[in-house]
Amino acid sequence: MNIDTLKNQIEFEFKNVTLGYAYTLPEEDYADTSYWYFDKQHSDSNLTLYEV
């Protein structure tokens, strides 16, 4: 499989995927290394511009 085929397949498979109310990867990383508890909803106000 060449890179273009793989890219097209990935884009096709994930085109309808949305975050909804989920966290982004930088937010999850921050949450994993901080005081967040996953049973409570938290804002992302503690993220810096570099972490967003």
Summary of the structure (lengths in Angstrom):
residues: 52
radius of gyration: 15.4
end to end distance: 33.1
largest distance: 43.2
contacts: 77
relative contact order: 0.14
helix: 38%
strand: 0%
